Amino acid sequence: MNLQNHKNLIKENGFTVINNIFSDEEIEKIVEVIQNIDTSKETFRKSEDLFAIRQFLKEIPEVKDLIFNDKIKNVVKEIFGEKYFVVKSIYFDKPEKSNWYVAYHQDLTISVDKKLELPNFGSWTTKQNQFAVQPPLNILENIFTIRIHLDNTDEKNGALKVVTKSHAKGIYRPETIDWNVETEEICKVEKGGIMIMKPLILHGSNRTTNGQKRRVIHIEFSDTELPEELNWSERMN
């Protein structure tokens, strides 16, 4: 695996796709664990269009060893760096008949353990006792997201679409996208593959049209210590 090439692609374009990170057998084991969980907890969100589990690694600790196989550990170390740790994790299941459409956006908030008045930290929200805040830009610029695909994903079942290179333009309002200069790319990922992206890249996804599931595990990593007594609420070394 030429990880230096992928590192360069992320820096330049804001994302990259690496297939064959998990074998079919490893994916089956992960799916099995997810299927056997108690879904009545309030961190779970269930509708016809989406099933999601927030704080995924905290809620289902037994999945951790399955996800962090040697290949993923190597990717984190070689592409992100020695000091990176998990700061957020979500599981998304976009069912076969989903009309769930996600407009272009950037991931601008982080999950923290409490609400503090801090300079350049704003737009606070609270969901299920979880605090989310928009931190200063340098913190967002340091985050990497890995999206592990449990199904083959293309434009017909809601693959992520991105605006290439938009991660390097700071806060970018989606309504100001100039399609004469920007290019959209659909990120096809094979089952067992991963997409790595910077949260500031503009991304969205279309509805499912081929009756195929799209299940993704979304994990964010940072190497930044937060100021004062603020902590990442899902921190995991």
C-alpha positions as CSV (number, residue, x, y, z in Angstrom):
1,M,0.0,0.0,0.0
2,N,1.6,3.3,-1.1
3,L,0.3,5.4,1.8
4,Q,2.5,8.4,0.9
5,N,0.5,8.8,-2.3
6,H,-2.8,8.8,-0.3
7,K,-1.4,11.3,2.1
8,N,-0.6,13.6,-0.8
9,L,-4.0,13.2,-2.3
10,I,-5.7,14.1,1.0
11,K,-3.5,17.2,1.3
12,E,-4.2,18.3,-2.2
13,N,-7.8,17.2,-2.8
14,G,-9.2,16.8,0.7
15,F,-10.0,13.1,0.4
16,T,-8.8,9.7,-0.9
17,V,-10.3,6.1,-1.2
18,I,-8.3,3.0,-0.2
19,N,-10.0,-0.3,-1.0
20,N,-9.3,-3.7,0.5
21,I,-8.7,-2.6,4.1
22,F,-11.1,-5.2,5.5
23,S,-11.7,-8.7,4.3
24,D,-15.3,-9.9,3.7
25,E,-14.9,-12.1,6.8
26,E,-13.9,-9.0,8.9
27,I,-16.9,-7.1,7.6
28,E,-19.2,-9.9,8.4
29,K,-18.0,-10.0,12.0
30,I,-18.5,-6.2,12.4
31,V,-22.0,-6.5,10.9
32,E,-22.8,-9.4,13.2
33,V,-21.9,-7.3,16.3
34,I,-24.0,-4.4,15.1
35,Q,-27.0,-6.6,14.4
36,N,-27.0,-8.0,17.9
37,I,-27.2,-4.8,19.8
38,D,-30.0,-3.3,21.9
39,T,-31.3,-0.5,19.7
40,S,-33.6,1.1,22.3
41,K,-30.9,3.5,23.7
42,E,-31.3,7.2,23.1
43,T,-28.0,7.5,21.2
44,F,-29.7,5.5,18.5
45,R,-31.8,7.2,15.9
46,K,-34.2,5.1,13.8
47,S,-36.4,6.2,10.9
48,E,-37.4,4.8,7.5
49,D,-34.5,6.7,5.9
50,L,-31.8,6.3,8.4
51,F,-30.6,4.2,11.3
52,A,-27.7,5.9,13.2
53,I,-25.7,5.2,16.3
54,R,-23.9,8.2,17.9
55,Q,-20.8,7.5,20.1
56,F,-20.6,4.3,18.2
57,L,-17.3,3.0,19.7
58,K,-18.5,3.9,23.2
59,E,-21.9,2.2,22.8
60,I,-20.4,-0.9,21.2
61,P,-17.0,-1.4,22.7
62,E,-16.7,-5.0,21.4
63,V,-16.5,-3.7,17.9
64,K,-13.3,-1.8,18.6
65,D,-10.8,-4.7,18.1
66,L,-12.6,-5.6,14.8
67,I,-12.3,-2.1,13.4
68,F,-8.7,-1.3,14.5
69,N,-7.1,-4.1,12.5
70,D,-3.4,-3.8,11.5
71,K,-4.2,-2.0,8.2
72,I,-6.3,0.7,9.9
73,K,-3.7,1.2,12.6
74,N,-1.0,1.6,9.9
75,V,-3.1,4.1,7.9
76,V,-3.6,6.2,11.1
77,K,0.1,6.1,11.9
78,E,1.5,6.7,8.4
79,I,-1.1,9.2,7.1
80,F,-2.2,11.1,10.2
81,G,0.7,10.7,12.5
82,E,1.8,9.0,15.8
83,K,-0.2,11.3,18.1
84,Y,-3.7,11.0,16.6
85,F,-6.6,9.6,18.7
86,V,-10.3,9.0,18.1
87,V,-12.6,12.0,18.9
88,K,-15.9,10.9,17.4
89,S,-17.6,7.9,15.9
90,I,-21.0,7.4,14.2
91,Y,-22.6,4.4,12.5
92,F,-24.9,5.2,9.5
93,D,-27.2,2.7,7.9
94,K,-28.9,4.1,4.9
95,P,-31.6,1.5,4.1
96,E,-32.4,0.1,0.6
97,K,-35.5,2.4,0.1
98,S,-34.0,5.5,1.6
99,N,-35.0,8.9,0.3
100,W,-32.5,10.5,2.6
101,Y,-30.7,13.2,0.8
102,V,-27.9,15.2,2.4
103,A,-27.2,18.7,1.0
104,Y,-23.6,19.9,0.6
105,H,-22.1,20.9,4.0
106,Q,-18.8,20.9,6.0
107,D,-18.4,19.1,9.3
108,L,-17.9,22.1,11.5
109,T,-18.5,20.9,15.1
110,I,-16.7,18.7,17.6
111,S,-18.1,16.7,20.5
112,V,-17.0,17.9,23.9
113,D,-17.7,17.1,27.5
114,K,-19.0,20.4,28.8
115,K,-20.0,23.9,27.8
116,L,-17.5,26.6,28.5
117,E,-17.2,30.3,27.5
118,L,-14.1,30.2,25.4
119,P,-12.8,32.7,22.7
120,N,-13.5,31.4,19.2
121,F,-15.7,28.5,20.3
122,G,-19.3,29.1,19.3
123,S,-22.6,27.8,17.9
124,W,-23.1,25.5,21.0
125,T,-25.7,22.7,20.7
126,T,-26.8,20.0,23.1
127,K,-28.1,16.6,22.1
128,Q,-28.7,13.8,24.5
129,N,-26.4,15.3,27.1
130,Q,-23.7,15.7,24.4
131,F,-22.2,19.1,23.8
132,A,-21.2,20.1,20.3
133,V,-19.4,23.3,19.4
134,Q,-17.7,24.9,16.5
135,P,-14.1,25.3,17.4
136,P,-11.4,27.6,15.9
137,L,-10.5,26.7,12.3
138,N,-7.0,25.3,13.2
139,I,-8.7,22.6,15.2
140,L,-11.0,21.6,12.4
141,E,-8.1,21.6,9.9
142,N,-6.2,19.1,12.0
143,I,-9.0,16.5,12.0
144,F,-9.1,13.4,9.7
145,T,-12.2,11.3,9.1
146,I,-12.2,7.6,8.1
147,R,-15.4,6.2,6.6
148,I,-15.4,2.4,6.7
149,H,-17.8,1.0,4.1
150,L,-19.7,-2.2,4.9
151,D,-21.3,-2.3,1.5
152,N,-20.3,-1.5,-2.1
153,T,-21.2,2.1,-2.5
154,D,-21.6,4.2,-5.7
155,E,-23.8,7.0,-6.9
156,K,-26.8,4.8,-7.0
157,N,-26.9,4.1,-3.2
158,G,-25.9,7.4,-1.8
159,A,-22.1,7.5,-2.2
160,L,-20.6,10.7,-0.8
161,K,-20.1,13.4,-3.4
162,V,-17.5,16.0,-2.6
163,V,-16.2,19.4,-4.0
164,T,-12.6,18.6,-4.7
165,K,-10.1,20.9,-2.9
166,S,-12.8,22.8,-1.0
167,H,-11.2,21.7,2.3
168,A,-8.5,24.3,1.9
169,K,-10.8,27.3,1.7
170,G,-11.7,27.7,5.3
171,I,-15.4,28.1,6.2
172,Y,-17.2,27.7,2.9
173,R,-20.9,28.4,2.7
174,P,-22.5,25.8,0.4
175,E,-24.9,28.4,-1.1
176,T,-21.8,30.2,-2.5
177,I,-20.4,27.3,-4.5
178,D,-19.5,28.5,-8.0
179,W,-19.9,25.4,-10.2
180,N,-18.0,27.2,-13.0
181,V,-14.8,26.8,-11.0
182,E,-15.6,23.9,-8.7
183,T,-15.7,20.2,-9.6
184,E,-17.9,17.6,-8.0
185,E,-16.6,14.0,-7.6
186,I,-18.6,10.9,-6.5
187,C,-16.6,8.8,-4.1
188,K,-17.2,5.1,-5.0
189,V,-15.9,2.8,-2.3
190,E,-15.9,-1.0,-2.4
191,K,-17.2,-3.1,0.5
192,G,-14.3,-3.3,3.0
193,G,-12.7,-0.1,1.7
194,I,-12.3,3.2,3.3
195,M,-12.6,6.8,2.3
196,I,-10.5,9.3,4.2
197,M,-11.5,12.9,4.2
198,K,-10.9,16.3,5.8
199,P,-14.1,17.5,7.6
200,L,-13.9,20.9,5.9
201,I,-14.3,19.4,2.4
202,L,-17.8,20.2,1.2
203,H,-19.7,16.9,1.0
204,G,-23.2,15.5,0.6
205,S,-25.1,12.5,-0.8
206,N,-28.0,11.7,-3.0
207,R,-31.0,9.4,-2.5
208,T,-30.7,5.7,-3.0
209,T,-32.0,4.5,-6.4
210,N,-30.8,0.9,-6.8
211,G,-32.3,-0.7,-3.7
212,Q,-28.9,-1.4,-2.1
213,K,-28.0,-0.7,1.5
214,R,-25.3,1.8,2.4
215,R,-23.7,1.2,5.8
216,V,-20.8,3.3,7.0
217,I,-18.8,3.7,10.1
218,H,-17.6,7.3,10.5
219,I,-14.6,7.9,12.8
220,E,-12.9,11.2,13.4
221,F,-9.3,11.6,14.6
222,S,-7.3,14.6,16.0
223,D,-4.0,15.2,17.7
224,T,-5.0,18.4,19.3
225,E,-5.5,19.0,23.0
226,L,-8.4,21.4,23.7
227,P,-7.9,24.6,25.8
228,E,-8.4,24.9,29.5
229,E,-10.6,22.1,31.0
230,L,-12.5,21.3,27.8
231,N,-12.2,17.7,26.7
232,W,-13.1,15.6,23.7
233,S,-16.2,13.7,24.9
234,E,-15.4,10.6,22.9
235,R,-11.7,10.6,23.2
236,M,-10.1,7.2,22.8
237,N,-6.4,6.6,22.4
